[in-house]
């Protein structure tokens, strides 16, 4: 069913192009707010601030526009990895992964991760949000409060569920249409081994032990419906919202302990933009701590070797880095089956130990083989992957400066599987995968289990270390909280610096149980509400 909006019309695109050309050609000397990064949180903040026509907003994005096939065509998303829409980060060699250095893709395009990801809308578990509220000391982060925001912002296209879902909001969410045979087999396999199934991977399913469901995705009229498209694009014809692409923020400008603007590089030129009210960093869990450190905000022991003057000693900047680590268990098809939609129509959350009350494992089914380079020689030409991993890893990594150069790529110490409990949970995760994939439900589709197969304990540990890859959910490197390692308070204000906030996945105290796009939208919404309340807009 077509569901066209005014912003879909060609004349609207022409109006946006003319307006943004004028705003870029005649930039203001100062803006009320500068939002750095047009990703899943920054797009929300910029839109919500610009809803007040008297507020001037500058939105700065390092990447370019999103009108490219790999972004807009749902099935083409793998083409973003390693492309111009990807920052192309690579983590440091990890001894816990047998010395492997994992690519850490992140979106470098308007929409950020929401423009290059698998489009899966996953709100997180009740326990995640209640943990956020406890850490922040603020019930506005609790599950009940966040659920109310989700109902306000969703335009849910599935079976009506007024207790959990909303309609009429900017985010167009639908169940994956016409799921393929592998997705339906996944639901049958879950039932077969005693895992409950649900109509959606959001709502009731993520209030208890978990379960299996067809995925909720952000696709509208056959095209990716990124958070940028949902929130920001419909406002780009307005005179008070300037979008500056191809511009990388290098540092925050600070005077007497407060943010007064940002320094950025565009086409090799260093530019300065002034903020009359606040600066908001929405650059993601790799770039946000990097910009903070280059600005003199971070661990003084990290800054001094680079001769960066310390403005505020915040030892938590760059620490607590978390990500979902995944292990590709792969089955060969009897006959090739073409992927449908986003090639990911079923997802599952479950427990590595029956004694647990909430899920600690995350499973996303992918309708083609996804091996690591180290396991690729055993992968079939045609098959499906249980892209399964640790929903709540205990390992912690770190983002550090490589040098003090304005645009230098930081060092990413992902540190996956460094905690021994994560290795045990990884092996339990693979056991659940094998139980699912070898059920009767999959027999009509599957010729054999390709990876890992029935192997011994030592070989299984080697498999999880060799097959481990990232879910591309880098988060938590500038966490919200009240302890000595916290970087922002419950209103996302950077401790000790006035007029500077962070609104992106780096503020999560811990990674959410599931894909991180939807939680980043909530972070943007809460940041915008705090800004509007504080500034009376």
C-alpha positions as CSV (number, residue, x, y, z in Angstrom):
1,X,0.0,0.0,0.0
2,X,1.4,3.4,-1.0
3,X,1.4,6.0,1.8
4,X,2.8,9.2,0.4
5,X,3.6,12.3,2.4
6,X,4.0,15.9,1.2
7,X,7.8,15.5,1.5
8,X,7.7,12.7,-1.1
9,X,6.7,15.1,-3.8
10,X,9.2,16.3,-6.4
11,X,8.3,19.9,-5.8
12,X,9.2,19.5,-2.1
13,X,12.6,18.2,-3.0
14,X,13.1,21.2,-5.3
15,X,12.1,23.5,-2.4
16,X,14.5,21.8,-0.1
17,X,17.3,22.1,-2.6
18,X,16.7,25.8,-3.2
19,X,16.3,26.5,0.5
20,X,19.5,24.7,1.6
21,X,21.5,26.2,-1.2
22,X,20.5,29.6,0.0
23,X,21.3,28.8,3.6
24,X,24.6,27.3,2.7
25,X,25.6,30.2,0.5
26,X,24.7,32.8,3.2
27,X,25.6,31.2,6.5
28,X,24.8,33.0,9.7
29,X,27.6,34.2,12.0
30,X,25.9,32.4,14.9
31,X,23.1,29.9,15.5
32,X,21.0,29.3,18.6
33,X,21.9,25.6,18.6
34,X,24.5,23.6,16.7
35,X,23.8,19.8,16.4
36,X,26.8,17.8,15.3
37,X,25.9,14.7,13.5
38,X,22.7,13.9,11.5
39,X,22.3,10.3,12.7
40,X,19.6,8.5,14.7
41,X,19.8,10.9,17.6
42,X,21.0,14.1,16.0
43,X,18.3,14.0,13.3
44,X,15.7,14.0,16.1
45,X,17.3,16.8,18.1
46,X,17.6,19.1,15.1
47,X,14.0,18.5,14.1
48,X,12.5,19.0,17.5
49,X,14.5,22.3,18.0
50,X,13.6,23.6,14.5
51,X,9.9,23.0,15.2
52,X,10.0,26.4,16.9
53,X,10.4,28.8,13.9
54,X,12.1,31.4,16.0
55,X,15.0,29.0,16.8
56,X,18.0,28.9,14.4
57,X,19.5,25.4,14.1
58,X,22.7,24.3,12.4
59,X,23.0,20.6,11.7
60,X,26.5,19.5,10.7
61,X,27.1,16.1,9.0
62,X,30.5,14.7,7.9
63,X,28.9,12.5,5.2
64,X,26.9,13.4,2.2
65,X,23.3,12.9,0.9
66,X,21.4,9.7,1.1
67,X,20.0,9.5,-2.4
68,X,22.2,6.5,-3.3
69,X,21.0,3.0,-4.1
70,X,22.8,1.2,-1.2
71,X,21.0,3.5,1.2
72,X,17.5,3.8,-0.2
73,X,17.1,0.2,-1.6
74,X,16.4,-2.0,1.4
75,X,18.0,-5.2,0.0
76,X,21.2,-3.3,-1.0
77,X,22.3,-2.5,2.6
78,X,25.4,-4.8,2.5
79,X,26.8,-2.5,-0.2
80,X,27.2,0.3,2.4
81,X,29.9,-1.7,4.3
82,X,33.3,-0.3,3.3
83,X,31.8,2.3,0.9
84,X,31.7,6.1,1.0
85,X,28.7,5.9,3.3
86,X,30.8,4.1,6.0
87,X,33.5,5.7,8.2
88,X,35.5,2.5,7.7
89,X,36.8,2.3,11.3
90,X,38.9,-0.8,12.1
91,X,39.5,-1.8,15.7
92,X,42.9,-2.6,17.1
93,X,44.1,-6.3,16.9
94,X,42.4,-8.2,19.7
95,X,44.3,-11.0,21.4
96,X,40.9,-12.4,22.6
97,X,39.9,-12.9,19.0
98,X,43.2,-14.6,18.1
99,X,44.7,-11.3,17.1
100,X,42.0,-10.3,14.6
101,X,41.3,-6.6,13.9
102,X,37.6,-6.2,13.2
103,X,36.0,-3.6,10.9
104,X,33.7,-1.3,12.9
105,X,31.4,0.2,10.3
106,X,29.4,3.3,11.2
107,X,27.3,5.5,9.0
108,X,29.0,8.5,7.3
109,X,25.9,9.9,5.6
110,X,22.8,11.8,6.6
111,X,20.9,9.4,8.8
112,X,24.1,7.9,10.2
113,X,23.6,4.3,11.2
114,X,19.9,4.5,10.3
115,X,20.9,5.0,6.7
116,X,23.2,2.0,6.4
117,X,21.9,-0.6,8.9
118,X,19.4,-3.5,8.4
119,X,16.5,-1.2,9.2
120,X,15.4,-3.3,12.2
121,X,13.3,-1.4,14.8
122,X,14.1,-2.9,18.3
123,X,13.1,-0.9,21.4
124,X,15.2,-2.8,23.9
125,X,14.0,-4.7,26.9
126,X,12.1,-3.3,29.9
127,X,15.2,-4.1,32.1
128,X,17.4,-1.9,29.9
129,X,15.4,1.2,30.4
130,X,14.8,0.6,34.1
131,X,18.6,0.3,34.4
132,X,19.1,3.6,32.6
133,X,16.6,5.2,35.0
134,X,18.4,3.8,38.1
135,X,21.9,4.9,36.8
136,X,20.6,8.4,35.9
137,X,18.4,8.8,39.0
138,X,15.7,10.0,36.6
139,X,12.4,8.1,35.9
140,X,12.1,9.8,32.5
141,X,14.5,7.1,31.3
142,X,12.4,4.3,32.8
143,X,10.5,1.7,30.7
144,X,7.0,3.2,31.3
145,X,8.1,6.7,30.4
146,X,10.0,5.5,27.3
147,X,7.1,3.3,26.2
148,X,4.9,6.4,26.2
149,X,7.4,8.2,23.9
150,X,7.5,5.2,21.5
151,X,3.7,5.3,21.3
152,X,3.9,9.0,20.4
153,X,6.6,8.7,17.7
154,X,5.5,5.5,15.9
155,X,3.3,5.2,12.9
156,X,2.7,1.5,13.4
157,X,1.4,-0.5,10.4
158,X,0.9,-3.9,12.0
159,X,-1.9,-5.4,14.1
160,X,-3.3,-2.7,16.4
161,X,-1.9,-2.9,19.9
162,X,-2.9,0.3,21.7
163,X,-1.1,-0.7,24.9
164,X,2.3,-0.8,23.2
165,X,2.1,0.8,19.7
166,X,1.2,4.2,18.4
167,X,0.0,5.6,15.1
168,X,0.4,9.0,13.5
169,X,4.0,9.6,14.6
170,X,7.0,10.4,12.3
171,X,8.5,6.9,12.4
172,X,6.9,4.5,9.9
173,X,7.2,1.0,11.4
174,X,5.9,-2.1,9.7
175,X,6.4,-5.9,10.2
176,X,8.6,-7.3,7.4
177,X,6.0,-8.0,4.6
178,X,5.6,-11.5,3.2
179,X,8.4,-13.1,5.2
180,X,10.4,-15.8,3.3
181,X,10.4,-19.5,4.1
182,X,13.5,-19.3,6.3
183,X,11.8,-16.7,8.5
184,X,8.7,-18.8,8.9
185,X,10.8,-21.9,9.7
186,X,12.6,-19.8,12.4
187,X,9.2,-19.2,14.1
188,X,8.4,-22.9,13.9
189,X,11.9,-23.9,15.2
190,X,11.5,-21.6,18.2
191,X,8.2,-23.2,19.1
192,X,9.8,-26.6,18.7
193,X,12.5,-26.0,21.3
194,X,10.1,-24.2,23.7
195,X,10.7,-20.5,22.9
196,X,7.5,-18.5,22.7
197,X,6.6,-16.6,19.5
198,X,5.0,-13.1,19.2
199,X,3.5,-11.0,16.5
200,X,6.2,-8.3,17.0
201,X,9.7,-8.1,18.4
202,X,8.6,-5.1,20.4
203,X,6.0,-4.6,23.1
204,X,5.1,-7.6,25.2
205,X,7.9,-9.8,23.9
206,X,10.5,-7.5,25.5
207,X,8.9,-7.3,28.9
208,X,9.7,-10.8,30.0
209,X,11.9,-13.7,29.1
210,X,12.1,-12.9,25.4
211,X,10.9,-14.8,22.4
212,X,10.8,-15.0,18.6
213,X,9.0,-12.8,16.0
214,X,9.0,-11.4,12.5
215,X,11.1,-8.2,12.6
216,X,9.7,-4.7,12.6
217,X,11.5,-2.6,10.0
218,X,11.7,1.0,8.8
219,X,10.7,0.7,5.2
220,X,8.0,2.8,3.5
221,X,6.8,2.5,0.0
222,X,9.7,0.1,-0.7
223,X,12.4,2.5,0.4
224,X,14.4,2.8,3.5
225,X,12.8,5.2,5.9
226,X,15.8,6.4,7.9
227,X,15.5,8.5,11.0
228,X,16.8,11.5,8.9
229,X,14.0,10.9,6.4
230,X,11.4,10.5,9.2
231,X,12.4,13.5,11.3
232,X,14.7,16.0,9.5
233,X,14.1,15.9,5.8
234,X,10.4,17.1,6.1
235,X,11.8,20.3,7.8
236,X,14.6,21.1,5.4
237,X,12.4,23.6,3.5
238,X,12.3,25.8,6.5
239,X,14.5,28.9,6.9
240,X,15.6,28.2,10.4
241,X,17.2,24.7,9.8
242,X,20.5,24.7,8.0
243,X,22.0,21.3,7.0
244,X,25.8,21.4,6.3
245,X,27.0,18.1,4.8
246,X,30.6,17.1,3.9
247,X,31.7,18.9,7.1
248,X,33.6,17.2,9.9
249,X,33.6,18.6,13.4
250,X,37.0,18.5,14.9
251,X,36.5,20.1,18.4
252,X,34.2,22.1,20.6
253,X,35.1,25.7,21.2
254,X,35.2,26.4,24.9
255,X,35.5,29.7,26.8
256,X,35.6,29.9,30.6
257,X,34.1,26.4,31.0
258,X,31.3,26.7,28.5
259,X,30.7,25.7,24.9
260,X,30.5,28.7,22.5
261,X,30.7,26.9,19.2
262,X,32.5,24.3,17.1
263,X,35.5,24.0,14.8
264,X,35.0,22.0,11.7
265,X,36.8,21.1,8.4
266,X,35.0,21.4,5.1
267,X,36.8,20.9,1.8
268,X,40.2,21.2,3.5
269,X,39.2,24.6,5.1
270,X,38.9,25.0,8.9
271,X,35.7,26.8,9.8
272,X,34.2,28.2,13.0
273,X,30.5,28.2,13.9
274,X,29.2,30.0,17.0
275,X,26.4,28.7,19.2
276,X,24.4,31.3,21.1
277,X,22.7,28.7,23.3
278,X,24.1,25.2,23.1
279,X,26.2,22.7,21.3
280,X,24.9,19.1,21.0
281,X,27.3,16.3,20.1
282,X,25.5,13.5,18.2
283,X,28.6,12.0,16.5
284,X,28.3,8.4,17.8
285,X,30.3,6.3,20.2
286,X,33.6,6.6,18.3
287,X,33.6,10.3,17.2
288,X,31.9,11.9,20.2
289,X,34.6,10.9,22.7
290,X,37.3,11.8,20.1
291,X,35.9,15.3,19.7
292,X,35.6,15.7,23.5
293,X,39.2,14.7,24.0
294,X,40.5,17.0,21.3
295,X,38.5,19.8,23.0
296,X,40.3,19.1,26.3
297,X,37.6,17.1,27.9
298,X,38.6,13.7,29.1
299,X,41.2,11.8,31.1
300,X,44.1,14.1,31.8
301,X,46.5,11.2,31.6
302,X,45.3,10.6,28.0
303,X,45.4,14.3,26.9
304,X,48.7,15.5,28.3
305,X,50.9,13.2,26.1
306,X,49.4,15.0,23.1
307,X,49.9,18.5,24.6
308,X,46.1,19.1,24.7
309,X,45.3,21.6,27.5
310,X,42.9,19.9,30.0
311,X,39.7,21.9,30.3
312,X,37.9,19.3,32.3
313,X,39.2,16.0,33.7
314,X,36.5,13.4,32.9
315,X,38.2,10.0,33.1
316,X,35.1,8.2,31.7
317,X,35.4,9.8,28.2
318,X,36.1,7.0,25.8
319,X,35.8,4.2,28.4
320,X,33.0,1.7,28.8
321,X,32.8,1.0,25.0
322,X,30.3,-1.8,24.3
323,X,29.1,-3.6,21.2
324,X,27.1,-6.7,20.4
325,X,29.5,-9.4,19.3
326,X,28.0,-12.0,16.9
327,X,28.9,-15.5,15.7
328,X,27.7,-16.7,12.3
329,X,26.2,-20.1,12.4
330,X,25.4,-21.1,8.8
331,X,23.2,-23.7,7.1
332,X,23.3,-24.7,3.5
333,X,20.0,-24.6,1.5
334,X,18.8,-27.6,-0.4
335,X,17.9,-25.2,-3.2
336,X,18.9,-21.5,-3.5
337,X,16.3,-19.2,-2.0
338,X,16.4,-15.5,-2.9
339,X,16.4,-13.1,0.1
340,X,13.3,-10.9,0.6
341,X,12.9,-7.4,2.0
342,X,15.9,-6.6,4.1
343,X,17.1,-10.2,4.0
344,X,16.3,-10.3,7.7
345,X,12.7,-11.1,8.6
346,X,13.0,-13.0,11.9
347,X,14.6,-12.2,15.2
348,X,14.8,-13.9,18.5
349,X,15.9,-13.0,22.1
350,X,16.6,-15.7,24.6
351,X,18.6,-16.8,27.6
352,X,21.9,-18.6,27.8
353,X,20.8,-20.0,31.2
354,X,17.3,-21.0,32.1
355,X,17.8,-19.4,35.6
356,X,17.9,-15.9,34.0
357,X,14.8,-13.8,34.1
358,X,15.6,-11.7,31.0
359,X,17.3,-12.5,27.7
360,X,21.0,-12.1,27.3
361,X,21.2,-13.5,23.7
362,X,20.3,-11.7,20.5
363,X,19.5,-13.6,17.2
364,X,18.9,-12.0,13.8
365,X,18.3,-14.4,11.0
366,X,20.1,-13.4,7.7
367,X,18.9,-15.0,4.5
368,X,22.4,-15.4,3.0
369,X,25.8,-16.7,4.4
370,X,27.6,-14.2,6.7
371,X,30.9,-15.8,7.7
372,X,34.0,-14.1,9.1
373,X,37.1,-14.0,6.9
374,X,38.5,-16.8,9.1
375,X,35.5,-19.1,8.6
376,X,34.6,-18.2,5.0
377,X,36.3,-21.3,3.5
378,X,33.6,-23.4,5.2
379,X,30.6,-21.3,4.2
380,X,28.3,-22.6,1.4
381,X,27.4,-20.6,-1.7
382,X,23.7,-20.6,-0.8
383,X,22.4,-20.7,2.8
384,X,21.1,-18.8,5.7
385,X,22.9,-17.4,8.8
386,X,21.9,-17.3,12.4
387,X,23.6,-14.0,13.2
388,X,23.6,-14.5,16.9
389,X,25.4,-12.9,19.7
390,X,25.7,-11.5,23.2
391,X,22.9,-9.0,24.0
392,X,24.5,-8.0,27.3
393,X,28.3,-8.5,27.0
394,X,30.5,-8.0,30.1
395,X,33.6,-7.1,28.1
396,X,34.5,-3.4,27.9
397,X,36.5,-1.5,25.4
398,X,37.9,2.0,24.9
399,X,38.2,4.8,22.4
400,X,41.5,6.7,22.6
401,X,43.2,9.4,20.6
402,X,45.9,8.4,18.1
403,X,47.3,11.9,18.0
404,X,46.1,15.5,18.3
405,X,45.4,16.1,14.6
406,X,42.0,17.5,14.0
407,X,40.6,14.7,11.8
408,X,42.8,11.8,13.0
409,X,41.1,8.4,13.2
410,X,41.0,7.3,16.8
411,X,42.2,4.1,18.3
412,X,39.4,1.7,19.0
413,X,40.1,-1.0,21.5
414,X,36.9,-3.1,21.1
415,X,38.2,-5.7,23.5
416,X,35.4,-8.2,22.7
417,X,35.5,-11.6,24.6
418,X,38.0,-10.2,27.0
419,X,35.7,-11.1,29.9
420,X,35.8,-14.9,30.5
421,X,32.0,-15.0,31.1
422,X,31.4,-13.7,27.6
423,X,33.2,-16.8,26.1
424,X,31.0,-19.1,28.2
425,X,27.9,-17.2,27.0
426,X,29.1,-17.3,23.4
427,X,29.4,-21.0,23.5
428,X,25.9,-21.3,25.0
429,X,24.7,-18.9,22.3
430,X,26.0,-21.2,19.5
431,X,24.4,-24.2,21.3
432,X,21.0,-22.4,21.0
433,X,21.7,-21.6,17.3
434,X,22.5,-25.2,16.6
435,X,19.4,-26.4,18.4
436,X,17.2,-24.0,16.3
437,X,18.8,-24.7,13.0
438,X,18.7,-28.5,13.3
439,X,15.0,-28.7,14.2
440,X,12.4,-30.4,12.0
441,X,11.1,-27.0,11.0
442,X,14.2,-26.4,8.9
443,X,14.5,-29.8,7.4
444,X,12.6,-29.0,4.2
445,X,15.0,-26.1,3.5
446,X,18.3,-27.2,4.8
447,X,20.8,-29.7,3.3
448,X,23.4,-29.5,6.1
449,X,24.8,-27.4,8.9
450,X,28.0,-25.8,7.5
451,X,29.2,-23.8,10.6
452,X,30.2,-24.8,13.2
453,X,28.9,-28.4,13.1
454,X,29.3,-30.9,15.9
455,X,32.8,-30.1,17.3
456,X,34.5,-30.5,20.6
457,X,35.0,-28.0,23.4
458,X,38.4,-26.7,22.3
459,X,37.3,-26.4,18.7
460,X,34.1,-24.6,19.8
461,X,36.1,-22.0,21.7
462,X,38.3,-21.5,18.7
463,X,35.2,-21.1,16.5
464,X,33.7,-18.4,18.6
465,X,37.0,-16.4,18.6
466,X,37.5,-16.9,14.9
467,X,33.8,-16.3,13.9
468,X,33.2,-13.3,16.1
469,X,32.2,-10.1,14.3
470,X,30.5,-6.9,15.3
471,X,26.8,-6.1,15.2
472,X,27.9,-2.5,14.4
473,X,26.2,-1.4,17.7
474,X,29.1,0.7,19.2
475,X,27.8,2.5,22.3
476,X,28.4,3.6,25.9
477,X,31.7,5.5,25.5
478,X,30.4,8.7,27.2
479,X,27.9,7.2,29.6
480,X,25.1,8.8,31.5
481,X,25.2,8.3,35.3
482,X,26.3,9.6,38.7
483,X,29.6,7.9,39.4
484,X,33.1,9.0,38.7
485,X,33.2,7.4,35.3
486,X,30.0,9.1,34.1
487,X,30.3,11.8,31.4
488,X,26.8,13.2,31.3
489,X,23.9,13.7,33.7
490,X,20.3,12.6,33.3
491,X,19.6,15.6,31.0
492,X,22.7,14.6,28.9
493,X,24.7,17.7,30.0
494,X,28.4,17.1,30.0
495,X,29.7,17.3,33.6
496,X,31.6,20.5,34.3
497,X,31.0,22.2,31.0
498,X,28.1,24.6,30.4
499,X,26.0,24.6,27.2
500,X,27.3,21.2,26.0
501,X,25.2,18.1,25.7
502,X,25.7,14.6,24.1
503,X,22.8,12.9,22.4
504,X,23.8,9.6,20.8
505,X,24.4,6.0,21.7
506,X,27.6,6.9,23.6
507,X,25.5,8.0,26.6
508,X,24.0,4.6,27.2
509,X,25.1,3.2,30.6
510,X,25.0,-0.2,29.1
511,X,24.1,-1.5,25.6
512,X,20.5,-2.2,25.1
513,X,19.1,-5.7,24.5
514,X,18.8,-5.5,20.7
515,X,19.6,-3.3,17.8
516,X,20.4,0.3,18.9
517,X,18.7,2.6,16.4
518,X,15.3,2.8,18.2
519,X,17.0,3.5,21.6
520,X,19.1,6.3,19.9
521,X,15.8,7.9,18.8
522,X,14.7,7.9,22.4
523,X,18.0,9.5,23.4
524,X,17.4,12.2,20.8
525,X,13.8,12.8,22.0
526,X,14.8,13.1,25.7
527,X,17.7,15.4,24.8
528,X,15.3,17.6,22.7
529,X,12.8,17.7,25.6
530,X,15.4,18.7,28.0
531,X,16.7,21.5,25.7
532,X,13.3,22.9,25.0
533,X,12.3,22.9,28.7
534,X,15.6,24.5,29.8
535,X,15.5,27.2,27.1
536,X,11.8,27.8,27.1
537,X,11.2,26.8,23.5
